[in-house]
Amino acid sequence: MPEPSTSQADQLLFPQWLLTLDTQAPDQGLEPLEGQAVVLAGSQILDILPQTQARVAYPHLQPQILDQQLLLPGLHNLHGHAGMTLFRGMADDLPLMTWLEEHIWPAEGQHVSEAFVRDGTRLAIAEMLLNGTSCFSDMYFFPEVVAEVAEELGIRALICAPIIDFPNPWSANPDEALDKTRQLHQQLQDKPLIHLAFGPHAPYTVGDETLNKIRELNQKLGLKVQMHVHETAFEVEDAENHQGKRPLARLDELGLLDSNFQAVHLTQATAEEIQLLAQRGVQVIHCPQSNLKLASGFCPVEALRQAGVSLCLGTDGAASNNDLDLWAEMQTAALLAKAVHQDAAALPATAALQLATVEGGKALAQEAYTGQLRRGFAADLCSLKLDTPDCWPLHQISSQLVYGRMGDKVHHVWVTGQQRVTAGQLQGMDLKTLQDQAASWRQRLQDSFQSQDAKA
Amino acid sequence: MPEPSTSQADQLLFPQWLLTLDTQAPDQGLEPLEGQAVVLAGSQILDILPQTQARVAYPHLQPQILDQQLLLPGLHNLHGHAGMTLFRGMADDLPLMTWLEEHIWPAEGQHVSEAFVRDGTRLAIAEMLLNGTSCFSDMYFFPEVVAEVAEELGIRALICAPIIDFPNPWSANPDEALDKTRQLHQQLQDKPLIHLAFGPHAPYTVGDETLNKIRELNQKLGLKVQMHVHETAFEVEDAENHQGKRPLARLDELGLLDSNFQAVHLTQATAEEIQLLAQRGVQVIHCPQSNLKLASGFCPVEALRQAGVSLCLGTDGAASNNDLDLWAEMQTAALLAKAVHQDAAALPATAALQLATVEGGKALAQEAYTGQLRRGFAADLCSLKLDTPDCWPLHQISSQLVYGRMGDKVHHVWVTGQQRVTAGQLQGMDLKTLQDQAASWRQRLQDSFQSQDAKA
């Protein structure tokens, strides 16, 4: 990475506490520092040094005093379907197949369009920026629209082009999806905020032929490949019954499991499969709230961690969560791992924090350099104001971040050095318009279901 | 209950949406109503009627317009240890016995005093009022101090006098604890906000002799009896090994299991035990986040519900949670029940809402009349402002309340008609003083551990 020079310094941040998550620091950057300054130069972090020294070294810069605030890397939400935010709460508490077949799929069939994706994604990004998310991953139709909206609103994104064997709103067949992905790769080359990935939907919706084409194409492109894998016991059993092997075994035979592969959900994994994932360098994206809500099963987080598998976190779509709050996901991950592993020391707060930052950063293209506050890394940061009774006393900052309610404490957010949230207010986005658009989609969705009900 | 008269009407609330949770309404009060007014008279709800009619019927009252707000009953947090809020985050991610023996018990031994309980309880109440909790239950030392602080700050409380067989900061022996409980009962007779209960700590800390005395004494007093029961598998196995029976069987033999009995945690229960609890009318207090964090096990919530057992919710103390946010507890309860019961339809959002309100109300003395918005019930209410992107679109209010992040949306809170939170600001409590007190206790706690470490 080309490091900026001192003369390019343009922002001086003086937080009360700093958590760098810097993996090269002796304590992995997990110990809160006081009296430290972060110096930004354009889109990058130029320096981290004591505030007293920063005042001398950068006399031309007026420091931004972050009173009662903790500064840390922006969060990385590595799995979701932003467009589906418009379905938030539309059909909850239903068995998985009823939910999909009677609600989500008909609604998608009738309503998903470029306009739907544009409005849903804008809403999702507004929510995520406000809660300190500086990077999100998306797997949904019309990825070119998602990329455009993300760039416009200034949030970093890993865009997983959806590849499915059957016709869908974006592609008539998988070859069209692959062609469009190639085109998108060309178009997005010079967009520093946007990282493209392949998004083959799931083992049961993408056949061997398509997966082989993805592998071949990716030998040139070297992109990440994100896929729902072993989401439920049913998926695995069904594959065993019909294909004679478990999906992970099939994916490995096809040569897909490598350090570019991201397995989302993984509620089912044998000890051998955990070893395989570790050997292949596969990253697992854990979505604990979605797994609970859809009764999908429990991801063996602590066993994966102990085997050395890199894990990061995702909220999944708002239709199965129902918020896009990675703080809550961190909390659920840390709490649930203890119960599942029957050990109150499993997935400690510091480790959960790393999943949402450092490990999330690993899920992007290598040149992104996010998830840590370190010289030369991207200036993707957020500050939290810890000035309410639920933060007191502040014995241990990492505990507070993971086990407390934190999404509402987010004060400022920067992505590539641009301040996107200031004192809890979104910059450059009109909330009233967002609210009206959401209300309008709500009306259209409700009307179509009522007319369906009337016909039935 | 003596119903107030129309002439006593003194507050007129015009929310955008109203959720009464009224069990006598055809839909159990679970359907959000628009255009309705709530009329308060002193400490009670006088009437609920259309806003147009209310303007005519109460022309002398200026309506309080609750714009973009949902009005519903205040939440009931039925299990906690408010004083322990000062331990928040002090020792996390540790195995249960290490946590207790090396951190919590030494800290309690050295620091728990009337002053500690007073300051910790004030802090807990501030947090709870701010997140819409109008009623909390407490089981901790110096219950007379907790009662005094709760009354002073105007929050409703179920105070469980702690009864333990061994010497503790409040009592040298169980007889002293029982004497003090009797005295407290006398002192609290005329306090409408304060409800007294017996709080025998747990089956393994209270012997048969003490439990018999509680049962006898309670034949006259008719109080609730709250106890940690079957919190862990170890507790049950240990009792089987040493006493030849499971704790619930022992409590039933002692005649304690009746409709006044509240079993906290209950992560272990056979099908027969669930039937027994239903027959006896025992109420179960579910603390899902604490159970997860301490790896205690999974409460069989859905099986209990299906057997007709009344369930309500508690956060437990901040040392094992780490917040006192019953919205988060509702969410965790609803999500976890689905995974544990392997059914995405288990504990739907509407049922989770009832646990935190209606069922919580049943946990108090019968004359409290809380947990529902209904004529003659206590004017214990909260309003939530649903004006942020994470609430849009608002397809289903009950889903939003349970699966969204809601603690930070609380706008106004009333207890017995007194407004305790106005536009998110605590009334009559100085936050700076609270913060300073918490910081001072933090220092004292840290110092004592450092000096212990130095000695070791």
Chai-1 contact restraints between the chains, C-beta under 6 A:
chainA,res_idxA,chainB,res_idxB,connection_type,confidence,min_distance_angstrom,max_distance_angstrom,comment,restraint_id
A,G89,B,H395,contact,1.0,0.0,6.0,A-B,restraint_1
A,G89,B,Q396,contact,1.0,0.0,6.0,A-B,restraint_2
A,G89,B,S399,contact,1.0,0.0,6.0,A-B,restraint_3
A,G89,B,Q400,contact,1.0,0.0,6.0,A-B,restraint_4
A,M90,B,H395,contact,1.0,0.0,6.0,A-B,restraint_5
A,D92,B,S399,contact,1.0,0.0,6.0,A-B,restraint_6
A,D93,B,A345,contact,1.0,0.0,6.0,A-B,restraint_7
A,D93,B,P348,contact,1.0,0.0,6.0,A-B,restraint_8
A,P95,B,A344,contact,1.0,0.0,6.0,A-B,restraint_9
A,P95,B,A345,contact,1.0,0.0,6.0,A-B,restraint_10
A,L96,B,A344,contact,1.0,0.0,6.0,A-B,restraint_11
A,L123,B,P389,contact,1.0,0.0,6.0,A-B,restraint_12
A,A126,B,P389,contact,1.0,0.0,6.0,A-B,restraint_13
A,E127,B,P389,contact,1.0,0.0,6.0,A-B,restraint_14
A,E127,B,D390,contact,1.0,0.0,6.0,A-B,restraint_15
A,L292,B,L335,contact,1.0,0.0,6.0,A-B,restraint_16
A,L292,B,K338,contact,1.0,0.0,6.0,A-B,restraint_17
A,L292,B,A339,contact,1.0,0.0,6.0,A-B,restraint_18
A,K293,B,L335,contact,1.0,0.0,6.0,A-B,restraint_19
A,L294,B,A344,contact,1.0,0.0,6.0,A-B,restraint_20
A,A295,B,K338,contact,1.0,0.0,6.0,A-B,restraint_21
A,A295,B,A339,contact,1.0,0.0,6.0,A-B,restraint_22
A,A295,B,Q342,contact,1.0,0.0,6.0,A-B,restraint_23
A,A295,B,D343,contact,1.0,0.0,6.0,A-B,restraint_24
A,A295,B,A344,contact,1.0,0.0,6.0,A-B,restraint_25
A,N322,B,Y403,contact,1.0,0.0,6.0,A-B,restraint_26
A,N322,B,G404,contact,1.0,0.0,6.0,A-B,restraint_27
A,D323,B,D390,contact,1.0,0.0,6.0,A-B,restraint_28
A,D323,B,G404,contact,1.0,0.0,6.0,A-B,restraint_29
A,D323,B,R405,contact,1.0,0.0,6.0,A-B,restraint_30
A,D325,B,R405,contact,1.0,0.0,6.0,A-B,restraint_31
A,L335,B,L292,contact,1.0,0.0,6.0,A-B,restraint_32
A,L335,B,K293,contact,1.0,0.0,6.0,A-B,restraint_33
A,L336,B,L292,contact,1.0,0.0,6.0,A-B,restraint_34
A,K338,B,L292,contact,1.0,0.0,6.0,A-B,restraint_35
A,K338,B,A295,contact,1.0,0.0,6.0,A-B,restraint_36
A,A339,B,L292,contact,1.0,0.0,6.0,A-B,restraint_37
A,A339,B,A295,contact,1.0,0.0,6.0,A-B,restraint_38
A,Q342,B,A295,contact,1.0,0.0,6.0,A-B,restraint_39
A,D343,B,A295,contact,1.0,0.0,6.0,A-B,restraint_40
A,A344,B,P95,contact,1.0,0.0,6.0,A-B,restraint_41
A,A344,B,L96,contact,1.0,0.0,6.0,A-B,restraint_42
A,A344,B,L294,contact,1.0,0.0,6.0,A-B,restraint_43
A,A344,B,A295,contact,1.0,0.0,6.0,A-B,restraint_44
A,A345,B,D93,contact,1.0,0.0,6.0,A-B,restraint_45
A,A345,B,P95,contact,1.0,0.0,6.0,A-B,restraint_46
A,P348,B,D93,contact,1.0,0.0,6.0,A-B,restraint_47
A,P389,B,L123,contact,1.0,0.0,6.0,A-B,restraint_48
A,P389,B,A126,contact,1.0,0.0,6.0,A-B,restraint_49
A,P389,B,E127,contact,1.0,0.0,6.0,A-B,restraint_50
A,D390,B,E127,contact,1.0,0.0,6.0,A-B,restraint_51
A,D390,B,D323,contact,1.0,0.0,6.0,A-B,restraint_52
A,W392,B,Q435,contact,1.0,0.0,6.0,A-B,restraint_53
A,W392,B,A438,contact,1.0,0.0,6.0,A-B,restraint_54
A,P393,B,A438,contact,1.0,0.0,6.0,A-B,restraint_55
A,P393,B,W441,contact,1.0,0.0,6.0,A-B,restraint_56
A,P393,B,R442,contact,1.0,0.0,6.0,A-B,restraint_57
A,H395,B,G89,contact,1.0,0.0,6.0,A-B,restraint_58
A,H395,B,M90,contact,1.0,0.0,6.0,A-B,restraint_59
A,H395,B,R442,contact,1.0,0.0,6.0,A-B,restraint_60
A,Q396,B,G89,contact,1.0,0.0,6.0,A-B,restraint_61
A,S399,B,G89,contact,1.0,0.0,6.0,A-B,restraint_62
A,S399,B,D92,contact,1.0,0.0,6.0,A-B,restraint_63
A,Q400,B,G89,contact,1.0,0.0,6.0,A-B,restraint_64
A,Y403,B,N322,contact,1.0,0.0,6.0,A-B,restraint_65
A,G404,B,N322,contact,1.0,0.0,6.0,A-B,restraint_66
A,G404,B,D323,contact,1.0,0.0,6.0,A-B,restraint_67
A,R405,B,D323,contact,1.0,0.0,6.0,A-B,restraint_68
A,R405,B,D325,contact,1.0,0.0,6.0,A-B,restraint_69
A,R405,B,G407,contact,1.0,0.0,6.0,A-B,restraint_70
A,G407,B,R405,contact,1.0,0.0,6.0,A-B,restraint_71
A,D408,B,D408,contact,1.0,0.0,6.0,A-B,restraint_72
A,L434,B,P389,contact,1.0,0.0,6.0,A-B,restraint_73
A,Q435,B,W392,contact,1.0,0.0,6.0,A-B,restraint_74
A,A438,B,W392,contact,1.0,0.0,6.0,A-B,restraint_75
A,A438,B,P393,contact,1.0,0.0,6.0,A-B,restraint_76
A,W441,B,P393,contact,1.0,0.0,6.0,A-B,restraint_77
A,R442,B,P393,contact,1.0,0.0,6.0,A-B,restraint_78
A,R442,B,H395,contact,1.0,0.0,6.0,A-B,restraint_79
